[in-house]
Amino acid sequence: MTSPVLRSLLFTTLALPALAGADALGPERQAELETLLYQDCGSCHGMTLRGGLGPALPRDRMQGFSAEALTHIIRHGIPGSAMPGWKALLSEAEARWIADHLRTDNRLETLQRD
């Protein structure tokens, strides 16, 4: 049986990377990820994320997905579609940053016009 102190230490050790998440990414890496989103992802989703080969990714649509679901899609792709997985190039924290950005800071708020 594990002591409460050892259990707490183990939990803290395992949880810290997950809790740090996107906050562990420095401003330079965040800027690189934003460029990746609008350039590389933009090659299919449109440079302004209004769609192209892939669907449009407006903020209001992205908010319909959980950050976890978007992170999974970014890392593993969508089988049977043109959406590749980026797991070999992006860490979990980096994919989560992109997912959070799509849901909250996305330049394209909506496709609807006033």
C-alpha positions in Angstrom: 0.0 0.0 0.0 1.3 3.5 -0.9 1.6 6.1 1.8 -0.4 9.3 1.4 2.8 11.4 1.0 4.1 9.1 -1.7 0.7 9.1 -3.4 0.6 12.9 -3.3 4.1 13.2 -4.7 3.3 10.7 -7.5 0.1 12.6 -8.4 2.0 15.9 -8.4 4.7 14.5 -10.6 2.3 13.1 -13.1 -0.1 16.1 -13.1 2.3 19.0 -13.4 3.0 18.6 -17.1 -0.7 18.4 -17.8 -1.6 21.3 -15.6 1.2 23.4 -17.2 -0.2 22.7 -20.7 -0.1 25.6 -23.0 1.2 28.0 -20.3 4.5 26.1 -20.6 4.9 27.3 -24.1 6.8 30.5 -24.4 5.7 33.5 -26.5 8.1 32.6 -29.3 6.7 29.1 -29.6 3.2 30.5 -29.5 4.0 32.9 -32.3 5.4 29.9 -34.3 2.3 27.9 -33.7 0.1 30.8 -34.8 2.1 31.1 -38.0 1.8 27.3 -38.5 -2.0 27.5 -38.1 -2.5 30.3 -40.6 0.1 29.1 -43.1 0.3 25.3 -42.9 -3.3 24.6 -41.8 -4.3 27.5 -44.0 -3.1 25.7 -47.1 -6.2 23.5 -46.8 -8.5 25.5 -44.5 -7.8 28.8 -46.2 -5.2 31.4 -45.1 -8.0 33.2 -43.2 -9.5 29.9 -42.1 -12.6 30.6 -44.3 -12.3 27.1 -45.9 -10.8 25.6 -49.1 -10.0 21.9 -49.5 -10.8 21.6 -45.7 -13.8 23.2 -44.0 -13.8 26.7 -42.6 -12.7 27.0 -38.9 -14.5 30.1 -37.5 -14.3 30.6 -33.7 -18.1 30.1 -33.3 -17.9 26.7 -35.0 -14.7 25.7 -33.1 -16.5 26.4 -29.8 -18.9 23.6 -30.6 -15.9 21.2 -30.0 -14.2 20.6 -26.7 -10.5 21.6 -26.5 -9.8 17.9 -25.9 -11.6 16.9 -29.1 -9.9 19.5 -31.2 -6.5 18.5 -29.7 -7.2 14.9 -30.7 -8.1 15.8 -34.2 -5.0 18.0 -34.6 -2.7 15.3 -33.3 -4.4 12.2 -34.9 -6.2 13.6 -38.0 -9.5 12.3 -39.3 -9.3 8.9 -40.9 -10.7 8.7 -44.4 -10.4 12.4 -44.9 -7.6 14.8 -46.1 -7.0 15.9 -42.5 -3.6 14.5 -41.5 -2.4 13.9 -37.9 0.3 16.3 -36.7 1.4 14.1 -33.8 4.9 13.7 -35.2 5.4 17.5 -35.3 3.3 18.8 -32.4 3.4 17.9 -28.7 0.1 17.5 -26.8 0.6 21.0 -25.3 1.3 22.5 -28.7 -1.8 20.9 -30.2 -3.8 22.0 -27.2 -2.6 25.6 -27.7 -3.8 25.5 -31.3 -7.1 24.1 -30.2 -7.5 26.8 -27.5 -6.5 29.5 -30.0 -9.1 28.2 -32.5 -11.8 28.3 -29.8 -10.9 31.7 -28.2 -8.5 33.9 -30.1 -9.3 32.8 -33.6 -9.1 35.9 -36.0 -12.2 34.5 -37.8 -15.0 34.9 -35.4 -17.8 33.7 -37.6 -18.7 33.1 -41.3 -22.1 34.9 -40.8 -22.3 38.4 -42.1 -24.2 41.2 -40.4 
